[in-house]
Amino acid sequence: MNIDIFIPARLDSERLSKKHLKEINGEPIIKILVKRLEESRLIRNVIVCTTDQKTDDELVDFLKRENILVFRGDKKDIIHRFLKTAEYFQTDIIIDVEGDKIYTDTEYVDHIANELENSDYEFITGSSSKDNFDPSSSVHGFIPAGIKVSALKKIFQFKKTDNTETGYKEFFTSNPIIKKKFITIEDIKIPNHSRFTIDYLEDYNCAKSIFAKLGNFFHVKDVIELLEEQPELMNNLQGIIKKWEQNYEKNMADISLNKRD
């Protein structure tokens, strides 16, 4: 099977504009993320999936200069954008790493890729529980989602909305037509009220501090050990967790599906 990483990313984020081109350790975030993901053993391609809007021309120009694969598609319908990318690259399994998930651990990338290739699961992602999907869980900063393209086609066929930007994973986690699995981070206690993503300026400043200490290549245990020694690194994130949750709920997509014949 052809297993590719898709990175959905766009520059016109309302919360932190052009965040993917902001620098950490002297390099743009999107480049750091791509290079980290290229450490995976099971992935064929790493592809940035951006929009066909003029606002993303700057991102596309940068990616092309860096010889990073890029595909442009629908602005609001990420499921459609993923499907067109998969058709173009003849992808069978997608490992979905959002462009602000710069901490994503390639050990989980390979784990999910291997399990999807060798099981009948159609969707696998991280969560705080093996029984339910928790979109606000900090484990999503380290564990990506995996989607079989056959499942993507199924959801695309029956979804009601063309705006799947916020909450697109819930199409797979909440609908019974998809065979799904949730995995957790074992043997490592992640601090309460932590965040491992870059949505706000506070996230960006925190990431700069963590990457300055660990370099650009590390695993989840390295981050947690650092935070055990220096918990103050995340002190400024407390106020934005609720803000993120409110924004997520406000913009959540309609994940209901049309009835099948």
C-alpha positions as CSV (number, residue, x, y, z in Angstrom):
1,M,0.0,0.0,0.0
2,N,1.1,3.6,-0.6
3,I,1.2,5.4,2.7
4,D,1.6,9.1,2.7
5,I,1.6,11.9,5.2
6,F,-0.8,14.7,4.4
7,I,-0.2,18.1,6.2
8,P,-3.3,20.4,6.0
9,A,-2.0,24.0,6.3
10,R,-3.0,27.5,5.3
11,L,-1.6,30.9,6.0
12,D,-4.8,33.0,6.8
13,S,-5.4,31.6,10.3
14,E,-7.3,34.2,12.4
15,R,-5.5,33.2,15.6
16,L,-1.9,33.3,14.4
17,S,-1.5,34.5,10.9
18,K,1.1,32.9,8.7
19,K,2.1,30.6,11.6
20,H,3.5,27.9,9.3
21,L,6.2,30.3,8.1
22,K,7.1,31.6,11.5
23,E,10.6,30.5,12.6
24,I,11.8,28.3,15.4
25,N,15.5,27.6,15.8
26,G,16.0,29.7,12.6
27,E,13.7,27.6,10.3
28,P,10.1,27.9,9.4
29,I,7.7,25.7,11.4
30,I,6.4,23.9,8.3
31,K,10.0,22.9,7.2
32,I,10.8,21.6,10.7
33,L,7.6,19.6,10.8
34,V,8.3,18.0,7.3
35,K,11.9,17.2,8.3
36,R,10.7,15.6,11.5
37,L,8.2,13.5,9.7
38,E,10.7,12.4,7.1
39,E,12.3,10.4,9.9
40,S,9.4,7.9,9.6
41,R,10.4,4.4,8.3
42,L,7.1,3.5,6.6
43,I,6.0,6.7,4.8
44,R,6.4,7.1,1.0
45,N,5.7,10.9,0.7
46,V,5.2,13.9,3.0
47,I,2.7,16.2,1.2
48,V,1.5,19.6,2.3
49,C,-2.2,20.0,1.5
50,T,-2.9,23.7,1.2
51,T,-5.7,25.7,-0.4
52,D,-6.2,27.1,-3.9
53,Q,-6.6,30.6,-2.5
54,K,-4.2,33.4,-3.4
55,T,-3.5,33.9,0.4
56,D,-1.5,30.6,0.2
57,D,0.7,31.5,-2.7
58,E,3.5,32.5,-0.4
59,L,3.4,29.1,1.4
60,V,3.4,27.3,-2.0
61,D,6.3,29.3,-3.2
62,F,8.3,28.5,-0.1
63,L,7.5,24.8,-0.3
64,K,8.5,24.6,-4.0
65,R,11.8,26.3,-3.2
66,E,12.4,23.7,-0.5
67,N,11.5,20.8,-2.8
68,I,8.6,19.9,-0.5
69,L,5.6,18.2,-2.1
70,V,2.5,20.3,-2.2
71,F,-1.1,20.0,-3.4
72,R,-3.7,22.7,-3.6
73,G,-7.4,22.2,-3.1
74,D,-10.7,23.4,-1.5
75,K,-10.3,26.0,1.2
76,K,-13.1,24.8,3.6
77,D,-13.6,21.2,2.7
78,I,-10.5,19.4,4.0
79,I,-12.1,16.0,3.3
80,H,-12.4,16.9,-0.4
81,R,-8.9,18.4,-0.4
82,F,-7.6,15.1,1.0
83,L,-9.5,13.0,-1.5
84,K,-8.1,15.0,-4.5
85,T,-4.6,14.8,-3.1
86,A,-5.0,11.0,-2.6
87,E,-6.2,10.6,-6.1
88,Y,-3.3,12.6,-7.5
89,F,-0.6,10.7,-5.6
90,Q,-2.4,7.3,-5.7
91,T,-2.4,7.2,-1.9
92,D,-4.0,4.2,-0.1
93,I,-3.4,5.3,3.5
94,I,-3.2,8.8,4.8
95,I,-1.4,9.8,8.0
96,D,-2.9,13.1,8.8
97,V,-0.6,15.6,10.6
98,E,-2.0,19.1,10.9
99,G,0.4,21.8,10.1
100,D,0.5,23.1,13.6
101,K,1.2,19.7,15.2
102,I,5.0,20.3,15.2
103,Y,5.6,17.9,18.1
104,T,4.2,14.9,16.2
105,D,6.2,11.8,17.1
106,T,7.2,9.6,14.2
107,E,7.0,6.5,16.4
108,Y,3.3,6.9,16.4
109,V,3.3,7.7,12.7
110,D,4.8,4.3,12.0
111,H,2.6,2.6,14.6
112,I,-0.6,3.8,13.0
113,A,0.7,3.2,9.5
114,N,1.6,-0.3,10.3
115,E,-1.7,-1.1,12.0
116,L,-3.8,0.4,9.2
117,E,-1.9,-1.6,6.6
118,N,-2.3,-4.9,8.5
119,S,-5.8,-4.7,9.9
120,D,-9.4,-3.9,8.9
121,Y,-9.4,-0.7,10.9
122,E,-10.3,2.3,8.7
123,F,-9.4,5.2,11.1
124,I,-7.0,5.3,14.0
125,T,-6.1,8.3,16.1
126,G,-4.9,9.2,19.6
127,S,-7.1,10.1,22.5
128,S,-7.1,10.3,26.2
129,S,-9.1,7.1,26.3
130,K,-9.2,4.0,24.2
131,D,-13.0,4.2,24.2
132,N,-13.8,7.7,23.1
133,F,-12.4,10.6,21.0
134,D,-11.5,13.7,22.9
135,P,-10.6,16.5,20.5
136,S,-9.1,18.7,23.3
137,S,-6.7,16.0,24.5
138,S,-3.1,17.0,24.5
139,V,-2.1,13.6,23.1
140,H,-3.1,14.9,19.7
141,G,0.1,17.0,19.7
142,F,2.1,13.8,19.5
143,I,-0.2,11.2,17.9
144,P,-1.5,11.8,14.4
145,A,-4.6,10.3,12.7
146,G,-4.5,7.6,10.1
147,I,-7.3,7.2,7.4
148,K,-7.7,4.6,4.8
149,V,-8.7,6.4,1.5
150,S,-11.5,3.9,1.1
151,A,-13.0,5.4,4.3
152,L,-12.4,8.9,3.1
153,K,-14.4,8.2,0.0
154,K,-17.2,6.7,2.0
155,I,-17.4,9.9,4.2
156,F,-17.1,12.2,1.2
157,Q,-20.0,10.4,-0.6
158,F,-22.4,10.8,2.3
159,K,-21.4,14.0,4.1
160,K,-24.0,16.8,4.0
161,T,-21.7,19.9,4.3
162,D,-19.0,21.4,2.2
163,N,-17.3,23.0,5.2
164,T,-15.4,20.3,7.0
165,E,-12.5,22.5,8.2
166,T,-13.2,22.3,12.0
167,G,-13.9,18.9,13.4
168,Y,-13.3,16.8,10.3
169,K,-11.9,13.9,12.3
170,E,-15.3,13.6,14.0
171,F,-16.7,12.4,10.7
172,F,-14.7,9.3,11.3
173,T,-14.8,9.0,15.0
174,S,-18.6,9.6,15.4
175,N,-20.1,7.8,12.5
176,P,-20.8,4.0,12.9
177,I,-20.0,3.3,9.2
178,I,-16.3,3.7,10.0
179,K,-14.3,1.0,11.9
180,K,-12.1,3.0,14.2
181,K,-9.6,2.7,17.0
182,F,-8.2,5.1,19.6
183,I,-4.7,4.7,21.0
184,T,-3.2,6.4,24.1
185,I,0.2,7.3,25.3
186,E,1.3,4.5,27.7
187,D,3.6,4.8,30.6
188,I,4.1,8.5,30.2
189,K,2.0,11.0,32.3
190,I,1.3,14.1,30.3
191,P,0.8,17.2,32.5
192,N,-2.7,18.5,33.0
193,H,-3.6,21.6,31.1
194,S,-0.7,21.2,28.6
195,R,-0.9,22.0,24.9
196,F,1.4,20.6,22.1
197,T,0.3,22.6,19.1
198,I,0.6,26.1,17.7
199,D,-2.7,27.9,17.5
200,Y,-1.9,31.1,19.4
201,L,1.1,33.3,20.1
202,E,1.5,31.7,23.5
203,D,1.8,28.3,21.9
204,Y,4.4,29.6,19.5
205,N,6.5,31.2,22.3
206,C,6.3,28.0,24.3
207,A,7.4,25.9,21.3
208,K,10.4,28.2,20.7
209,S,11.5,27.5,24.3
210,I,11.1,23.8,24.1
211,F,12.7,23.4,20.7
212,A,15.6,25.7,21.8
213,K,16.3,23.2,24.6
214,L,15.7,19.9,22.8
215,G,16.6,20.7,19.2
216,N,14.4,19.8,16.2
217,F,14.4,16.0,16.7
218,F,13.0,14.4,19.8
219,H,10.2,12.1,21.1
220,V,7.3,12.6,23.5
221,K,9.3,11.3,26.5
222,D,11.9,14.0,25.9
223,V,9.3,16.7,26.1
224,I,7.6,15.3,29.2
225,E,11.0,14.9,31.0
226,L,11.8,18.6,30.1
227,L,8.4,19.7,31.5
228,E,8.9,17.8,34.7
229,E,12.1,19.7,35.2
230,Q,10.8,23.0,34.0
231,P,7.0,23.1,34.3
232,E,7.0,26.9,34.1
233,L,7.5,26.6,30.3
234,M,3.7,26.1,29.9
235,N,2.6,28.6,32.5
236,N,1.3,31.0,29.9
237,L,-0.9,28.5,28.2
238,Q,-3.6,28.1,30.9
239,G,-5.8,30.9,29.6
240,I,-5.9,29.8,26.0
241,I,-7.1,26.2,26.6
242,K,-10.7,27.3,27.2
243,K,-10.5,29.8,24.4
244,W,-9.5,27.0,22.0
245,E,-12.4,24.8,23.2
246,Q,-14.9,27.6,22.7
247,N,-13.6,28.3,19.2
248,Y,-13.8,24.6,18.3
249,E,-17.3,24.3,19.5
250,K,-18.4,27.5,17.7
251,N,-17.0,26.4,14.3
252,M,-17.6,22.7,14.5
253,A,-18.7,21.1,11.2
254,D,-22.0,19.3,10.7
255,I,-20.8,15.8,10.9
256,S,-24.1,14.1,10.1
257,L,-24.3,12.0,7.0
258,N,-27.0,11.5,4.4
259,K,-28.8,8.2,4.5
260,R,-27.4,5.4,2.4
261,D,-29.6,3.4,0.0
